[in-house]
């Protein structure tokens, strides 16, 4: 890939609650963390080893597996008498903190907070147990100010947060152009402006930024405002695939309730199968859930192109996680993390085998 990521000390990233770095996955569309229990399928049938499983995700299209699985009751169906409850988060650090405190058991989350959550607990907090989505990140610019990639030099380009997944990717891309930027301040040959995705479209309209390296649906919102897609990050990766959303679980919950974890994974796999077989219905289901959570749906001119740019996959694309971590280290945003054991894909591979699907690989970063 080419993606990217000032010098931050280990102390800076030691406290998860204060993780401004490598924090957000795709940034929030919707409200602050909130709990809801709106499963379409009541908890019926045989109860598993836990009465309840608490699931977290972002109200983002890149978390559509969770959105659709929640909206359509596909996760609850696999859990039987064990009840699924859901919490939404706008930021990776908040979800990691909730996982570590026991407020949630399983979560959909981006690669950077997963890396941070694992490394800052010395490998004791979480495991990545599955994939969910790839892609859905673009560089969108004002076509009147930026005509080509070389024109990005000297411009003001937004990313969601210092050290978040998209910020790392953009910093890496800048470095590959031979340009210099101080990662902490964002100052240099390009001005990297850290801006919450919720206000990035307004910043673009006001002219305070010339473009943004952002996930969906923010990228398509900028296009709807007259922006032009200058680069799709997928084009920088082998096979145009890179992890944008993973599934994580607390190690404690995984050890105590492996049957519940496997049921959630089975629900995720079946949800992805349904999404890929019924893209229009799935898109509508995801948007209905977004409307329920935020009070308004995405308009078609944002929803349709955003949806097309995301691939829903059970594969966690482990080799790309390792690459993203390397880019963060190269940019000075992270000390070299020890990621051995971050994956436990045995439960997922058992589900995939039972469903007649190909198993997935942990790139040597699995539990030994």
Secondary structure, 3 states (H helix, E strand, C coil): CCCCCCCCCCCCCCCHHHCCCCCCCCCCCCCCCEEECCCCCCCCCCCCCCCEEEEEECCCHHHHHHHHHHHCCHHHHHHCCCEEEEEECCCHHHHHHHHHHCCCCEEEECHHHHHHHHHCCCCCCEEEEEEEEEECEEEEECCCCCCCHHHHCCCEEEECCCCCHHHHHHHHHHHHCCCCECCCCCCECCEEEECCHHHHHHHHHHCCCCEEEEECCHHHHHHHCCCEEEEEHHHHCHHHCCEEEEEEEEHHHHHHCHHHHHHHHHHHHHHHHHHHHCHHHHHHHHHHHHHHHHCCCCCHHHHHHHHHCEEECCCCCHHHHHHHHHHHHHCCCCCCCCCCCCECCHHHHHHHHHCCCCCCCCCCCECC
